[in-house]
Amino acid sequence: MDLPNRRIDRTRELERRGVRRTGRTRHVGTRRRQRDGNGAPHAPARAGDEGRRTRQVHGARIACRPDGPNGRLDDRCNRRPPRAARAKQTVVRLQDRVAIITECGRGETYGVVWARALAREGAVVVVADPDPARAEEVADALRAAGGQAAATVIDVGATPSCEALAAFALARFGRIDVLANTHHLWHDLRRDDTSDGYLHHVLDYNAVSILRTARAVLPAMRVTGGRIVSLSSIGAWYLGGRPAEQLRQTGELPSFAYPASKVLENGLTRFLAGALGAYGITVNAIAPGMIASPATMERLTAPERQAFVERTALRRLLDVSDTTGALLYLASDDAAHVTGQVLVVDGGLVMLG
């Protein structure tokens, strides 16, 4: 007597229903789950997709339809994307956007490094500097590296000069998307000058000037939106022990012009953010920590520099390039809902005090 073969009977029943089984069945009566190219199970079918299976192909989810009497899957579902499509793609966040740098200076300054970073992300960079020859030199370097750039002169202490900068950018490129306020007094500070005149000079150059540049780009940005990113400093909060030491030695308070200017700049950043938000303009600032720049090396002794390193969580001084990630984030659509913020990039110096 022939014994019934339940597996054969089950297979015939499934074929009668139009279901084709593939591979080894782990449990009788359970279809083997198909998996996508990444090894993950298919998402549940949407309403109206009963009986259809989907698969991720070249970045799009397509339906796998039965192709014959045995329900054979459409061959598209089993194809791997070409190697070029599988390769990691470089994301260019600022393609064809127009960015203004308000100062470049000499050496590997914030203006130079930020201009380079913006150009690498596809931005058209307008390089401004009080020295037109230096601005042209930086713009030439950007163009030589494959970027788009133009150079002009600026005096951030004069409203007509700021307006002329904005007019130059509009005339050359038709729009202004990013304003990077890189101008600041630091390397040439006169720390022993406690006069009112010098205090007003530093406050104007480091802080009040961002009002002038913001007003200058406003007519363009209020139409298309934009990003304003200013260079602040942890000096707004962190002074170290030098002021107290100077007070003990001389009996006089040192000049607080620089930290006062950064406190004012941070406040103006927030007020501008509140005023310009309705036009789709975000306003933020970046506050770097102790940078291993020529000015720092010149002003601080080796023991003083080492003391800063030991008070920093990451145990090193920063490089100017450590701030470019924050710049590109704040200048891009990734930070479309970030405004009125001062982003501290200091390796944990302020945190540890």
Secondary structure, 3 states (H helix, E strand, C coil): CCCCCHHHHHHHHHHHHCCCCCCCCCCCCCCCCCECCCCCECCCCCCCCCCCEEEEECCEEEEECECCCCCCECHHHHCCCCHHHHCCCCCCCCCCCEEEECCCCCCCCHHHHHHHHHHHCCCEEEEEECCHHHHHHHHHHHHHCCCEEEEEECCCCCHHHHHHHHHHHHHHHCCCCEEEECCCCCCCCCCCCCCHHHHHHHHHHHHHHHHHHHHHHHHHHHHHCEEEEEECCHHHCCCCCHHHHHHHHHCCCCCCHHHHHHHHHHHHHHHHHHHHHHHCEEEEEEEECCECCHHHHHHCCHHHHHHHHHCCCCCCCECHHHHHHHHHHHHCHHHCCCCCCEEEECCCHHHHC
